[in-house]
Amino acid sequence: MNYTISKMTLAMALALNLAACGGGGDSGDGGGGVVPIVDCQIEHSTLACYQGNEAVAADCGLITYQVMVESFVDGDTNIGYGTGYGDSHHEGDLQGVIDSLDYIKGLGVNAIWLTPIFQSTAISGQDDWTDRLDATGYFASDYFKIDTNFGDMAKAKELVDAAHAKGLYVFFDGVFGHHKSNVAASPNGLTPQGGDNPVDYPGSLAFYKEVATYWINELKIDGWRLDQAYQVPAAQWTELREAVEAASASVTYTDAQGKTVNPLGYMVGEIWKGQNDIATQGYCSDESPALHSNFDFPMRYSVVQTFAVEESGAGGRPATTLNSGYMSHLSYPAHAMPNLMLGNHDLVRFGDLLQRGDIANPVDAEYWERHKGAFSFMAAYSGPITLYYGEEIGDELPGFADNESPCDATLGRCDDHVARTSAKVEGVTGITLSSKQTELKAYVADLMAMRTANPALFNGERTHIYSDNDIYIDHKSAKDNNVLYLINISDSNVTHELTGLSIGSDGDLTDLLTGDVHKIAGGIYTLTLAPFEAQFLNIESPLADGPQSPTGDAIVGNGFMASCTNPNSSESAPLTSDMFIRGTYDGGAGFDATPTSRQFSYKGQNTYQVVVNEASTTSYGFKFAASDWSVEFAVAGSAPVILATEQGLAPAVGPGTESSIAIPEVGDYVFSFSVNDDGSANKMMVSKCAD
């Protein structure tokens, strides 16, 4: 099958299954079959990186730099593929990564992730597309050898040792669910079982256990990024995790401080879906935990839709969308450590998304300001984060904005290839950075150093203080470290007043980046933020009780739309189609679902309602839509739901136009929407039913 077609078809098929995200599909370089989901009986509770637990601080504090090896740096001109997807030189190798370690470390990161570097031997007679696929490494032929186009075992050991000496963890990329049918046996004579894509489990478990532990024992790598992790059943991830942890506990290396340490044993999965699928396929239960981390695709889409647009072009979301992204974490069990990224090798670079949305170009100051804003949010994120090479300098593909159709991978003009550009590494590749690139890189380094020095940001309790259309404010705390994070997502100055009580402070606030001091006056702080400016304010005199909200967030509304007992009306309804809540809630079938338990009834006054029992704290994406999609509504602007509040309703046609909702308490909720006499959208509300 043509690789590009299969990949894009998969992306389109999953587009409506990504909660509150509006685009995407499972990545990895291969397509793949579906593994049945088991019931993990997930209990939702406070996540690992919200608890200030020092036992997981290293994982929560990870700042990983992703390197796509074949597209990165050509350090050895005698080797290299010379072909591949995207417009890079495709001559990258391990020596190029070694040459770049000082640059990478200088960004303030503490880990590197290498895309697959295992031997990928061509099958006789394979076509050019498959040659290009081999260069990515995502269809290995020998999981126990280093690809000769990248280097050899000695060079891989040199890289890992050099990275460790500089204080960098090293993660390999594991493809444990598919291959190309020419896989060599392991040292113990094992091979994957069943099909090629996906393989069969549990038959393949012993082989991949050997893969996962071999590289920890041989090179002392610190863990794995796991491609298309949904292809491996959660029960087998539990066993693979146990094997990785045991192997990591059995070997040691000397770190940058001269201490003898064990490899970290970290595992992060790629499940390019909504939070409920990530929960069941990637995390499972606290009693039988699958993976430590999974990439936070729901939050990623919230971030790019707020600061730019996502790949579908959906964007312009209010600052409240950032809190909605955090609410997706309600779907996960306590051991979960979602890992946030802006992009990767299968997504469009943030700079290109700014241009796709006709927001800003590299010649515009706003292009760089929006980059800084997005990076600031990552720095304040609760849990591990991952940067993709080139993001730190605002890299983009000149002349690319809209995905060309038909897609020409040879020119790098495809959404899932466009980010695979040749690396621009200052001091290594001969590149001279512009003043704006230099400024952004320095800002990223400052952010990451600040994040590392303030565990409240990555491993502390998060309290959402306030958000509206323009401004977003969080309080982060871990022991005696208390930080207030503010971001203005608008292109105008914003001044906001906060009471000392609301943020848990009665003294100075000191900006961790600039040193500026903000004084309290009459119990009030008056804070002004420039366009896209972020502030990280250290709370010098925290109140013992922390931040206090005088009223709290109401979830029970008032009026006709908040009533859970309105009788059905015998009047003619203004809409001729039956309407449903369609979305990624637990127990549904994604946006394909039209369950009677979420079917609206007409209540009169041009209003439709349905009372839904929400059995767990959760979050999901949704639309109010007919079974044939002839009518589609969501919150105006595709904004998240604000409980107990009337909000505007608008047509929501196609991916990227759905809204999201967070359910903070179990119980019955009434979903209501009204239309005008002509059937056009009017307003909506979601309210918890009064006890």
Sequence and secondary structure as in RCSB ss.txt:
>XXXX:A:sequence
MNYTISKMTLAMALALNLAACGGGGDSGDGGGGVVPIVDCQIEHSTLACYQGNEAVAADCGLITYQVMVESFVDG
DTNIGYGTGYGDSHHEGDLQGVIDSLDYIKGLGVNAIWLTPIFQSTAISGQDDWTDRLDATGYFASDYFKIDTNF
GDMAKAKELVDAAHAKGLYVFFDGVFGHHKSNVAASPNGLTPQGGDNPVDYPGSLAFYKEVATYWINELKIDGWR
LDQAYQVPAAQWTELREAVEAASASVTYTDAQGKTVNPLGYMVGEIWKGQNDIATQGYCSDESPALHSNFDFPMR
YSVVQTFAVEESGAGGRPATTLNSGYMSHLSYPAHAMPNLMLGNHDLVRFGDLLQRGDIANPVDAEYWERHKGAF
SFMAAYSGPITLYYGEEIGDELPGFADNESPCDATLGRCDDHVARTSAKVEGVTGITLSSKQTELKAYVADLMAM
RTANPALFNGERTHIYSDNDIYIDHKSAKDNNVLYLINISDSNVTHELTGLSIGSDGDLTDLLTGDVHKIAGGIY
TLTLAPFEAQFLNIESPLADGPQSPTGDAIVGNGFMASCTNPNSSESAPLTSDMFIRGTYDGGAGFDATPTSRQF
SYKGQNTYQVVVNEASTTSYGFKFAASDWSVEFAVAGSAPVILATEQGLAPAVGPGTESSIAIPEVGDYVFSFSV
NDDGSANKMMVSKCAD
>XXXX:A:secstr
  HHHHHHHHHHHHGGGSTTT      SSS             B   GGGTT GGGHHHHT EEEEE GGGS   
 TT      SSSS     HHHHHHTHHHHHHTT  EEEE   EE    TT  HHHHHHHHHTSS SEEEEE TTT
  HHHHHHHHHHHHHTT EEEEEE  S   S     TTS    S SSS  TTTTHHHHHHHHHHHHHHH   EEE
ETTGGGS HHHHHHHHHHHHHHHHH  EE TTS EE    EEEE   S HHHHIIIIIB SSSB  SEEB HHHH
HHHHHHHSB TTS B   THHHHHHHHGGGGSBTT   BEES  TTS  HHHHHHHTTS  TTSHHHHHHHHHHH
HHHHT SS EEEETTGGGT   TT  S  SS  GGGT STTTTT      TTTS     HHHHHHHHHHHHHHHH
HHH HHHHHSEEEEEEE SSEEEEEEEETTEEEEEEEE SSS EEEEEEHHHHTBSS EEETTT  EE  BTTEE
EEEE TT EEEEEESSB TT    SS    S  SGGG S      S  S SS EEEEE  TTS GGG   GGGB 
EEEETTEEEEEEEE SSEEEEEEEEETTSSSEEEEGGG    TTS EEEEE  STT  EEEEE S EEEEEEEEE
 TTS EEEEEEEE   
